[in-house]
């Protein structure tokens, strides 16, 4: 993979969570391909990583794992320039099909995982007087389709977290970006929990039918982060949904109501079969 060099030609020190597959792997490859020093983390004990990168197991729900990653980048990299909170799980389902365990799992991973990463590294970035937090949310953090309540709520929380940190950390020279793509081809569907099979099948179809892959999204994200852009909406479908909600609210409302009606019909048909 050919990549443009880091801004000003200076290699950056980057940590990517969920970096063994999907968007995380594509981001790690993009950064490593231009000569940045990259720590790839994921749940597996070992994983293949791009040339020039190193790997460490990291469970984003475990504070001890985060502390170990911080100690490693401090010792081996001498600090950190970009933290990419990418790891997460897919989720969907009708509200009456999702139990408390589902909600705890989704929020623990998708929200508190990013929170713990930021909490762990912000003191280091403040000490440096520089750095960039990149939180991967979703278009579902900006627009909120029906039957995706846990995922919508979690990703909206990541957007809110990121905006709050943007203002809080600016005086220390720390940038923040939040990434909000719509569906793209990746292995994210494998993390669906099976709590609502009907909605799991819908999400899987949307992921598989997307025209964009993780590599294309990663390239756009890296360019936006280099430009210090806060809100990164890297694909056309996500931008249409975002601006429709803001500028054409009646149209947006009709679309969301139509989705709700289709889910209702599918549920009624299933009950009748």
C-alpha positions in Angstrom: 0.0 0.0 0.0 1.4 3.4 -1.0 0.7 6.2 1.4 1.7 9.8 1.6 4.3 10.6 4.2 3.3 12.0 7.6 2.7 15.8 7.7 6.0 17.7 7.7 7.7 14.4 6.9 7.9 13.5 10.6 6.9 9.9 11.5 4.1 9.8 14.0 3.6 7.4 16.9 0.2 5.8 16.5 -1.9 3.3 18.6 -4.8 1.6 16.9 -7.3 -0.5 18.8 -9.2 -3.3 17.1 -6.3 -3.3 14.6 -6.2 -7.0 13.7 -9.1 -6.8 11.1 -11.5 -4.5 9.4 -11.1 -0.7 9.6 -8.5 -1.0 12.4 -6.3 -3.2 10.2 -6.7 -0.8 7.3 -5.9 2.2 9.4 -2.8 0.5 10.9 -1.6 -0.4 7.4 -2.2 3.1 6.1 -0.1 4.7 9.0 2.6 2.1 8.8 2.8 2.3 5.1 3.9 5.9 5.2 6.6 5.2 7.9 4.7 6.0 11.1 5.5 3.9 14.2 2.3 1.9 15.0 1.2 -0.2 17.9 -1.6 -2.5 16.7 -3.8 -3.8 19.5 -6.6 -6.3 19.6 -8.1 -9.1 21.7 -6.1 -11.9 20.1 -2.8 -13.0 21.7 -1.0 -12.6 18.4 -1.9 -11.1 15.0 -0.3 -10.3 11.7 0.6 -6.6 11.5 2.0 -4.4 8.7 5.7 -4.2 8.3 7.1 -1.6 10.7 4.3 -2.1 13.2 4.2 -4.0 16.5 1.4 -5.8 18.2 0.1 -6.1 21.7 -3.0 -7.7 23.1 -5.5 -5.2 24.5 -9.0 -5.7 25.9 -10.4 -2.2 25.7 -12.7 -2.9 28.7 -9.7 -3.7 30.9 -7.9 -0.8 32.5 -4.8 -2.9 33.2 -4.4 -3.6 29.5 -4.7 0.1 28.7 -2.0 0.9 31.3 0.3 -1.8 29.8 -0.2 -0.2 26.3 0.6 3.2 27.7 3.8 2.0 29.3 4.9 0.3 26.1 4.5 3.3 23.9 6.2 5.5 26.5 9.1 3.1 26.7 9.5 2.2 23.0 8.1 5.2 21.2 8.8 7.9 23.7 5.2 9.1 23.6 2.2 9.0 21.4 0.9 11.3 18.7 -2.4 9.6 17.6 -4.7 7.3 19.6 -7.3 5.7 17.4 -10.1 4.3 19.5 -11.5 2.0 16.8 -12.4 -1.2 18.5 -16.1 -1.9 18.9 -19.0 -4.3 18.3 -22.0 -4.1 16.0 -25.4 -4.2 17.6 -29.0 -3.9 16.6 -32.5 -4.9 17.7 -36.0 -3.9 18.7 -36.2 -2.5 22.2 -38.4 -5.3 23.5 -35.9 -7.9 22.2 -32.8 -6.5 24.0 -32.1 -7.5 27.6 -30.0 -5.7 30.2 -27.0 -7.9 29.4 -27.1 -6.8 25.8 -27.1 -3.1 26.8 -24.3 -3.6 29.3 -22.1 -5.4 26.7 -22.7 -2.8 24.0 -22.1 0.3 26.2 -19.2 -1.3 28.0 -17.3 -1.9 24.7 -18.5 0.9 22.5 -18.6 3.7 25.0 -16.5 2.8 28.0 -13.8 1.3 25.9 -13.2 4.7 24.2 -13.6 6.5 27.5 -11.0 4.3 29.2 -8.6 4.9 26.3 -8.9 8.6 26.5 -8.6 8.6 30.3 -5.4 6.5 30.0 -3.6 8.6 27.5 -4.8 12.2 28.1 -2.3 12.7 31.0 0.5 11.7 28.6 -0.7 14.0 25.9 -1.1 16.9 28.3 2.5 16.3 29.4 3.6 16.4 25.8 1.5 19.4 25.0 0.4 17.7 21.8 -1.5 14.7 20.5 -4.6 13.6 18.6 -7.5 11.5 19.9 -9.5 9.8 17.1 -12.7 8.1 18.2 -14.4 5.9 15.7 -18.2 6.3 16.1 -20.7 5.8 13.3 -23.3 7.6 11.2 -25.6 6.1 13.8 -24.1 8.5 16.3 -25.5 11.4 14.1 -28.7 9.9 12.8 -30.8 7.3 14.7 -32.6 4.7 12.7 -35.3 2.5 14.4 -34.4 -0.9 15.9 -30.8 0.1 16.6 -31.3 1.7 20.0 -28.3 0.3 21.8 -25.9 1.0 18.9 -27.4 4.4 18.2 -27.1 5.4 21.9 -23.6 4.1 22.2 -22.3 5.9 19.1 -24.1 9.1 20.0 -22.3 9.0 23.3 -19.0 8.7 21.5 -19.8 11.7 19.4 -20.7 13.7 22.5 -17.6 12.5 24.3 -15.5 13.6 21.4 -17.0 17.1 21.2 -16.7 17.7 24.9 -13.0 16.6 24.8 -12.4 18.8 21.8 -13.1 21.9 23.8 -11.6 20.6 27.1 -8.3 19.6 25.6 -7.7 22.3 23.0 -5.7 24.5 25.5 -3.2 21.7 25.8 -2.6 21.5 22.1 -4.5 18.2 21.8 -6.8 17.6 18.8 -9.9 15.4 18.7 -11.6 13.8 15.7 -14.7 11.6 15.6 -15.3 9.3 12.7 -18.9 8.6 11.5 -19.1 6.3 8.5 -22.2 4.5 7.4 -22.1 0.8 6.4 -19.0 -0.4 4.6 -17.6 -3.8 3.8 -15.9 -5.2 6.9 -16.2 -8.1 9.3 -18.2 -6.1 11.9 -21.3 -8.2 11.4 -19.4 -11.1 13.0 -19.7 -9.3 16.3 -23.5 -9.2 16.2 -24.8 -10.9 19.3 -27.9 -12.6 17.9 -30.2 -10.9 20.4 -32.6 -10.0 17.5 -32.0 -12.2 14.5 -34.3 -10.2 12.2 -32.3 -7.0 12.7 -29.0 -8.9 12.6 -29.9 -10.1 9.2 -30.8 -6.6 8.0 -27.5 -5.2 9.3 -25.5 -8.0 7.7 -27.1 -7.3 4.3 -26.3 -3.6 4.5 -22.7 -4.3 5.4 -22.2 -6.9 2.6 -23.9 -4.7 -0.1 -21.8 -1.6 0.5 -19.7 -0.4 -2.4 -17.0 0.8 -0.1 -14.3 -1.2 1.7 -12.3 -0.6 4.8 -9.3 0.5 2.9 -11.1 3.3 1.2 -12.6 4.5 4.4 -9.2 4.3 6.1 -7.6 6.5 3.5 -10.2 9.2 3.9 -10.0 9.1 7.7 -6.2 9.4 7.7 -6.4 12.5 5.4 -9.0 14.1 7.6 -7.0 13.4 10.8 -3.9 14.9 9.1 -6.0 18.0 8.3 -7.1 18.1 12.0 -10.7 17.9 11.1 -13.1 17.2 14.0 -16.2 15.6 12.4 -15.1 13.1 9.8 -18.1 11.8 7.7 -16.1 9.8 5.1 -18.7 8.5 2.8 -21.6 9.8 0.7 -24.4 7.8 2.3 -23.4 9.1 5.8 -23.2 12.7 4.5 -26.6 12.5 2.9 -28.2 11.2 6.0 -26.5 13.8 8.2 -27.4 16.8 6.1 -30.9 15.4 5.5 -31.5 15.4 9.2 -30.2 18.9 9.6 -31.5 20.7 6.5 -34.5 18.6 5.3 -36.0 17.3 8.5 -39.5 16.4 7.1 -37.8 14.2 4.5 -35.6 12.6 7.1 -38.6 12.0 9.4 -40.5 10.3 6.5 -37.6 8.1 5.8 -37.3 7.0 9.5 -41.0 6.4 9.8 -40.9 4.3 6.6 -38.1 2.2 8.1 -40.2 1.8 11.3 -43.2 0.7 9.2 -41.2 -1.9 7.3 -39.9 -3.3 10.6 -43.5 -3.5 11.8 -44.6 -5.3 8.7 -41.8 -7.8 9.0 -42.6 -8.4 12.6 -46.3 -8.9 11.8 -45.5 -11.3 9.0 -43.2 -13.3 11.3 -45.9 -13.5 13.9 -48.4 -14.8 11.3 -46.1 -17.4 9.9 
